[in-house]
Amino acid sequence: MGEQSNELQTAIRAAHAAGAITLEKFGELTHLEIQPKDFKDFVTDVDKACEAAISSIITESFPEDSMLCEEGTVIKGSSGRTWIVDPLDGTLNFIHSFPVFSISIALKKHDDLLAGVVYQPVLKELFTAERGRGAYLNGKQIAISNRTEKESFLMGTGLPFKEYHYLESYINMLKEVIHDSAGIRRAGSAALDLAYTACGRFDGFWEYKLFPWDFAAGVLLVREAGGTVTDFSGDSDVFQRQSIIAGNNITHPLLLEKALKHFTQQTAVTARAK
């Protein structure tokens, strides 16, 4: 896979440190270590410990860089670069001892994603990518699915779980994707869903209402693996809206067509309401 940049090596070291913290507590959380964060949303002491470890490792190596982390760590640097971190993507899974969660770390400079890491500690699967250098799983280069027949597609998605104003749009799109695929999975970690799309386990992925820490590293993985990623309007600048469609040259257009059909009016209504 060639020589890794100092930035990617640092992200990998940070992901492994956070992964070790998750494995120490996995299956052993007490109710005192779980706090409500929002409606149907939770944070644990493990999320916070992982975020502290990641931010410490990265800021020590790159003190001039900014940081944007899910659990509140925000550092304003002077370099023009920002690390985007989800210290534990799939917290609800983790709370329930469901072994599907990940650590997601990405580096962005202005409009360009430079590096990304998604780490699944339970399986010890490390997905990595750097801009223009391909995507890898445990050091072996990966590529998106080359399937072209609808009857064989396995799609990943995320279900609305705390906001319901777009539920009808989502269900209508879901019905159509069910008809145009062999199966659909909702694993509970968007970062992993995108990593699985990058390595061809999923043929495509879509989710409405995500945040940068959910998808930044995964977007780079898919693109470096040869896939296409846009928002629900087809715009490649996915940081402007909170929606993601990822796939190959068959599944991405298929999902985009359905998103445009079912979400255009809904997103316009939502935008006017804000």
C-alpha positions, 0 to 999 in steps of 0.5 A: 500500500506504499508509505503512509503519511504522518497524518494517516499514521497518527489517525491509525494510532489514535483509532487503535487507542480508542479501540482498546478503550472500547474493548475494555468496557464492551459488555460491562457498562453500568447504567451510571456510565450511560447518560442521555444526550438528546431524545433517544440519543445517549453518550457513555463514559467510553465515548468521552474517554475515546474522544479524549484519547484521540484528541490528545494523540492528534493535537500532540502531533499536529497542534496547529490543526483544528478538531471537530468531535461528536462529543464536544471537543472543538479546537480552533487551529491556524493550519486550515486543516480540521480533524473530524472525529466520531470516537464511538459510532454506534453508541446504542449498539455498544450500550446493548453489547451489540458488536457493531460499532466503530471509531471514525477519524478524518482529516479535511483541508478546506473542501478536500478530504485528505485522510480517513480511518474507520476502525472496527475493534471487535473484528480488528478491521482497519479501513484506511484511505488517503486522497489519491492513494486508494483505500485499504482494509488491514493493508490490502487494497479494496474496491467497491462492488462490481455487481450490476444486477438488482436481484443481487444487491445488498444495500445498507441504510440508516433508519430515522430514530428520533426525527419523524418529519421525513419518515414518510419520505424514507419509508416510500423510498425504502419500499422501492429499494426493497423491490430493487435489491436482494436485501437491506441491512441497518447495522447502526454505524454509518461509518461502518456502512460506508466502509462496507460499501467501500470494500464491496460488502454493501453494493450501496448505502443511503441515509438522510440526516447525518453529521460530518463525524458520521460520514467524513472518513467513510466518504473518502474510503468509498471514493478512493475505492472507486465509488461515487458519493453525493448528497440526496440532491446529487451534489458531491459536496456532501458537507453542505447537507445532511444526507449521503448516497454511496455506491457504484455506477449502477447503485448510486444512480438507482438510489439517487433517482429514488431520493430525488423522487421522494425527498425533494419536496420534504427537504425543501419543506425542512429548509423553509422551516429552519 
